[in-house]
Amino acid sequence: MNIYLYRIFVFAALLGVFLPSFTEAQKPNKNPKKTEITPAVKSQPKIESKTEPKTQSQNSKSPLSELDVAVIEEINLARGNPQKFVAYLEEYKKALKGNVLYLPNRPGITMIEGAAAIDDAINELKKLSKFDALSTSNGLFRTANIQLTDLQEDSTLSHRGKDGSDLEKRLLKFGFAGLNTAENICYKESVAREVVMTMILDDGLKNRPHRKNIFSRKFKQVGVSCGLNKKNEAICVAVFADSFKENTFTVSSKTKEF
């Protein structure tokens, strides 16, 4: 074969091999792969209530909320100077129209007994002398907070827990109380003085159990926990005891002692 023809034949063969690949490489990609950029997700700020007391669960709440502290101070103020609260009660009587109590900056409160409850409280407090202040107890506070948490879900429970527990069983979760214990509950009052005044009046309760608990020489310690229920109404629970020894196995090391 002529050498020139042979070279042409080889060149044509090579051209047939490489030309299709080259041509394919020059075609535009009909379905190019897109690079997607995911925008950064910004975390949403937490919206906190500006009116609700800082009440948390019984295992994490610490320290006491401002209202908790104020109620304890008000209880001790009443114990330290019962005569001062006689003056407050006399102002209540002036604000009473029929059976409706009209306190400043709030709707009228319909009382069950009206003036009779106020007069009863005045007469009782006039007989009282000074009581020792109650010290605070973390275990009693935690006990009060358990019941508060249940009442925030169901205000009709009163002194019974969701699990059917009474005060004694709740106290045992956190330690050992002495022989004398009691629990006061106040509904719909979010000002410390009104919380304590409601307990002292004990309107509609013949034996005035809440008043007796505040002015009892048997009690030496107290724990208070206040918060809002589903209707945005305040609830305060106060637990009293003659003594309370913490169970160190149930009290978290992160819980503030008082």
Contacts in CASP RR format, 6 or more apart in sequence:
PFRMAT RR
TARGET T0000
AUTHOR 0000-0000-0000
METHOD contacts of the structure
MODEL  1
MNIYLYRIFVFAALLGVFLPSFTEAQKPNKNPKKTEITPAVKSQPKIESK
TEPKTQSQNSKSPLSELDVAVIEEINLARGNPQKFVAYLEEYKKALKGNV
LYLPNRPGITMIEGAAAIDDAINELKKLSKFDALSTSNGLFRTANIQLTD
LQEDSTLSHRGKDGSDLEKRLLKFGFAGLNTAENICYKESVAREVVMTMI
LDDGLKNRPHRKNIFSRKFKQVGVSCGLNKKNEAICVAVFADSFKENTFT
VSSKTKEF
51 228 0 8 1.000
51 232 0 8 1.000
52 227 0 8 1.000
52 228 0 8 1.000
52 232 0 8 1.000
53 65 0 8 1.000
53 66 0 8 1.000
53 67 0 8 1.000
53 68 0 8 1.000
53 190 0 8 1.000
53 226 0 8 1.000
53 227 0 8 1.000
53 228 0 8 1.000
53 234 0 8 1.000
54 61 0 8 1.000
54 65 0 8 1.000
54 66 0 8 1.000
55 61 0 8 1.000
55 65 0 8 1.000
55 145 0 8 1.000
55 148 0 8 1.000
55 152 0 8 1.000
55 225 0 8 1.000
55 226 0 8 1.000
55 227 0 8 1.000
55 228 0 8 1.000
57 145 0 8 1.000
57 149 0 8 1.000
58 142 0 8 1.000
58 145 0 8 1.000
58 146 0 8 1.000
58 149 0 8 1.000
59 252 0 8 1.000
61 145 0 8 1.000
61 225 0 8 1.000
62 254 0 8 1.000
62 255 0 8 1.000
62 256 0 8 1.000
63 256 0 8 1.000
64 72 0 8 1.000
64 136 0 8 1.000
64 141 0 8 1.000
64 224 0 8 1.000
64 225 0 8 1.000
64 258 0 8 1.000
65 226 0 8 1.000
65 227 0 8 1.000
67 190 0 8 1.000
67 192 0 8 1.000
67 226 0 8 1.000
67 227 0 8 1.000
67 234 0 8 1.000
67 236 0 8 1.000
68 141 0 8 1.000
68 223 0 8 1.000
68 224 0 8 1.000
68 225 0 8 1.000
68 226 0 8 1.000
70 192 0 8 1.000
71 192 0 8 1.000
71 195 0 8 1.000
71 196 0 8 1.000
71 224 0 8 1.000
71 226 0 8 1.000
71 236 0 8 1.000
71 238 0 8 1.000
72 134 0 8 1.000
72 136 0 8 1.000
72 222 0 8 1.000
72 223 0 8 1.000
72 224 0 8 1.000
73 192 0 8 1.000
74 192 0 8 1.000
74 193 0 8 1.000
74 195 0 8 1.000
74 196 0 8 1.000
75 134 0 8 1.000
75 196 0 8 1.000
75 214 0 8 1.000
75 222 0 8 1.000
75 224 0 8 1.000
75 238 0 8 1.000
76 133 0 8 1.000
76 134 0 8 1.000
77 84 0 8 1.000
77 85 0 8 1.000
78 84 0 8 1.000
78 85 0 8 1.000
78 196 0 8 1.000
78 200 0 8 1.000
78 214 0 8 1.000
78 215 0 8 1.000
79 130 0 8 1.000
79 131 0 8 1.000
79 132 0 8 1.000
79 133 0 8 1.000
79 134 0 8 1.000
79 214 0 8 1.000
79 215 0 8 1.000
80 130 0 8 1.000
80 131 0 8 1.000
80 133 0 8 1.000
81 130 0 8 1.000
82 125 0 8 1.000
82 126 0 8 1.000
82 128 0 8 1.000
82 129 0 8 1.000
82 130 0 8 1.000
82 131 0 8 1.000
82 215 0 8 1.000
83 125 0 8 1.000
83 126 0 8 1.000
85 125 0 8 1.000
85 197 0 8 1.000
85 200 0 8 1.000
86 122 0 8 1.000
86 125 0 8 1.000
86 126 0 8 1.000
88 193 0 8 1.000
88 197 0 8 1.000
89 118 0 8 1.000
89 121 0 8 1.000
89 122 0 8 1.000
89 125 0 8 1.000
89 197 0 8 1.000
89 200 0 8 1.000
89 201 0 8 1.000
90 122 0 8 1.000
92 101 0 8 1.000
92 103 0 8 1.000
92 118 0 8 1.000
92 197 0 8 1.000
92 201 0 8 1.000
93 115 0 8 1.000
93 118 0 8 1.000
93 119 0 8 1.000
93 122 0 8 1.000
95 101 0 8 1.000
95 102 0 8 1.000
95 103 0 8 1.000
96 102 0 8 1.000
96 111 0 8 1.000
96 114 0 8 1.000
96 115 0 8 1.000
96 118 0 8 1.000
98 114 0 8 1.000
98 115 0 8 1.000
99 110 0 8 1.000
99 111 0 8 1.000
99 112 0 8 1.000
99 113 0 8 1.000
99 114 0 8 1.000
100 108 0 8 1.000
100 109 0 8 1.000
100 110 0 8 1.000
100 111 0 8 1.000
101 108 0 8 1.000
101 109 0 8 1.000
101 110 0 8 1.000
101 111 0 8 1.000
101 114 0 8 1.000
102 108 0 8 1.000
102 109 0 8 1.000
103 109 0 8 1.000
103 194 0 8 1.000
111 117 0 8 1.000
111 203 0 8 1.000
112 203 0 8 1.000
112 204 0 8 1.000
113 120 0 8 1.000
113 203 0 8 1.000
113 204 0 8 1.000
114 203 0 8 1.000
117 201 0 8 1.000
117 202 0 8 1.000
117 203 0 8 1.000
117 204 0 8 1.000
118 201 0 8 1.000
120 208 0 8 1.000
121 200 0 8 1.000
121 201 0 8 1.000
121 202 0 8 1.000
121 208 0 8 1.000
121 211 0 8 1.000
124 208 0 8 1.000
124 211 0 8 1.000
125 200 0 8 1.000
125 215 0 8 1.000
128 215 0 8 1.000
131 215 0 8 1.000
131 217 0 8 1.000
132 217 0 8 1.000
132 220 0 8 1.000
134 219 0 8 1.000
134 220 0 8 1.000
134 221 0 8 1.000
134 222 0 8 1.000
134 240 0 8 1.000
135 220 0 8 1.000
135 221 0 8 1.000
135 222 0 8 1.000
135 258 0 8 1.000
136 221 0 8 1.000
136 222 0 8 1.000
136 223 0 8 1.000
136 258 0 8 1.000
137 221 0 8 1.000
137 222 0 8 1.000
137 223 0 8 1.000
137 241 0 8 1.000
137 244 0 8 1.000
137 246 0 8 1.000
137 258 0 8 1.000
138 174 0 8 1.000
138 246 0 8 1.000
138 251 0 8 1.000
138 255 0 8 1.000
138 256 0 8 1.000
138 257 0 8 1.000
138 258 0 8 1.000
139 174 0 8 1.000
139 175 0 8 1.000
139 223 0 8 1.000
139 244 0 8 1.000
139 246 0 8 1.000
139 251 0 8 1.000
140 171 0 8 1.000
140 221 0 8 1.000
140 222 0 8 1.000
140 223 0 8 1.000
140 239 0 8 1.000
140 240 0 8 1.000
140 241 0 8 1.000
140 244 0 8 1.000
141 223 0 8 1.000
141 224 0 8 1.000
141 225 0 8 1.000
141 239 0 8 1.000
141 258 0 8 1.000
142 173 0 8 1.000
142 174 0 8 1.000
142 251 0 8 1.000
142 255 0 8 1.000
143 167 0 8 1.000
143 170 0 8 1.000
143 171 0 8 1.000
143 173 0 8 1.000
143 174 0 8 1.000
143 223 0 8 1.000
143 239 0 8 1.000
144 183 0 8 1.000
144 223 0 8 1.000
144 224 0 8 1.000
144 225 0 8 1.000
144 237 0 8 1.000
144 238 0 8 1.000
144 239 0 8 1.000
145 225 0 8 1.000
145 237 0 8 1.000
146 161 0 8 1.000
146 170 0 8 1.000
146 173 0 8 1.000
147 157 0 8 1.000
147 159 0 8 1.000
147 161 0 8 1.000
147 167 0 8 1.000
147 170 0 8 1.000
147 183 0 8 1.000
147 185 0 8 1.000
147 225 0 8 1.000
147 237 0 8 1.000
148 225 0 8 1.000
148 226 0 8 1.000
148 227 0 8 1.000
148 235 0 8 1.000
148 236 0 8 1.000
148 237 0 8 1.000
150 157 0 8 1.000
150 161 0 8 1.000
150 162 0 8 1.000
151 157 0 8 1.000
151 185 0 8 1.000
151 229 0 8 1.000
151 235 0 8 1.000
151 237 0 8 1.000
152 227 0 8 1.000
152 228 0 8 1.000
152 229 0 8 1.000
152 230 0 8 1.000
152 235 0 8 1.000
153 162 0 8 1.000
153 229 0 8 1.000
153 230 0 8 1.000
154 162 0 8 1.000
155 187 0 8 1.000
155 229 0 8 1.000
155 233 0 8 1.000
155 235 0 8 1.000
158 185 0 8 1.000
159 166 0 8 1.000
159 167 0 8 1.000
159 183 0 8 1.000
159 185 0 8 1.000
160 166 0 8 1.000
161 170 0 8 1.000
167 181 0 8 1.000
167 182 0 8 1.000
167 183 0 8 1.000
167 239 0 8 1.000
168 177 0 8 1.000
168 181 0 8 1.000
171 177 0 8 1.000
171 181 0 8 1.000
171 239 0 8 1.000
171 241 0 8 1.000
171 244 0 8 1.000
173 247 0 8 1.000
173 250 0 8 1.000
174 246 0 8 1.000
174 247 0 8 1.000
174 250 0 8 1.000
174 251 0 8 1.000
175 244 0 8 1.000
175 245 0 8 1.000
175 246 0 8 1.000
175 247 0 8 1.000
175 250 0 8 1.000
176 244 0 8 1.000
176 245 0 8 1.000
176 247 0 8 1.000
177 241 0 8 1.000
177 242 0 8 1.000
177 243 0 8 1.000
177 244 0 8 1.000
178 241 0 8 1.000
178 242 0 8 1.000
178 243 0 8 1.000
178 244 0 8 1.000
179 242 0 8 1.000
180 216 0 8 1.000
180 218 0 8 1.000
180 219 0 8 1.000
180 240 0 8 1.000
180 241 0 8 1.000
180 242 0 8 1.000
181 239 0 8 1.000
181 240 0 8 1.000
181 241 0 8 1.000
181 242 0 8 1.000
182 209 0 8 1.000
182 213 0 8 1.000
182 216 0 8 1.000
182 219 0 8 1.000
182 239 0 8 1.000
182 240 0 8 1.000
182 241 0 8 1.000
183 237 0 8 1.000
183 238 0 8 1.000
183 239 0 8 1.000
183 240 0 8 1.000
184 199 0 8 1.000
184 210 0 8 1.000
184 213 0 8 1.000
184 214 0 8 1.000
184 237 0 8 1.000
184 238 0 8 1.000
184 240 0 8 1.000
185 235 0 8 1.000
185 236 0 8 1.000
185 237 0 8 1.000
185 238 0 8 1.000
186 195 0 8 1.000
186 198 0 8 1.000
186 199 0 8 1.000
186 210 0 8 1.000
186 235 0 8 1.000
186 236 0 8 1.000
186 238 0 8 1.000
187 233 0 8 1.000
187 234 0 8 1.000
187 235 0 8 1.000
188 233 0 8 1.000
188 234 0 8 1.000
189 195 0 8 1.000
189 198 0 8 1.000
189 234 0 8 1.000
189 236 0 8 1.000
190 226 0 8 1.000
190 234 0 8 1.000
195 226 0 8 1.000
195 236 0 8 1.000
196 214 0 8 1.000
198 210 0 8 1.000
199 210 0 8 1.000
199 211 0 8 1.000
199 213 0 8 1.000
199 214 0 8 1.000
199 238 0 8 1.000
200 210 0 8 1.000
200 211 0 8 1.000
200 214 0 8 1.000
201 211 0 8 1.000
202 208 0 8 1.000
202 209 0 8 1.000
202 210 0 8 1.000
202 211 0 8 1.000
213 219 0 8 1.000
213 238 0 8 1.000
213 240 0 8 1.000
216 240 0 8 1.000
218 242 0 8 1.000
219 240 0 8 1.000
219 241 0 8 1.000
219 242 0 8 1.000
220 241 0 8 1.000
220 242 0 8 1.000
220 243 0 8 1.000
221 240 0 8 1.000
221 241 0 8 1.000
221 242 0 8 1.000
221 243 0 8 1.000
221 244 0 8 1.000
222 238 0 8 1.000
222 239 0 8 1.000
222 240 0 8 1.000
222 241 0 8 1.000
223 238 0 8 1.000
223 239 0 8 1.000
223 240 0 8 1.000
224 236 0 8 1.000
224 237 0 8 1.000
224 238 0 8 1.000
224 239 0 8 1.000
225 236 0 8 1.000
225 237 0 8 1.000
226 234 0 8 1.000
226 235 0 8 1.000
226 236 0 8 1.000
226 237 0 8 1.000
227 234 0 8 1.000
227 235 0 8 1.000
227 236 0 8 1.000
228 234 0 8 1.000
228 235 0 8 1.000
229 235 0 8 1.000
END
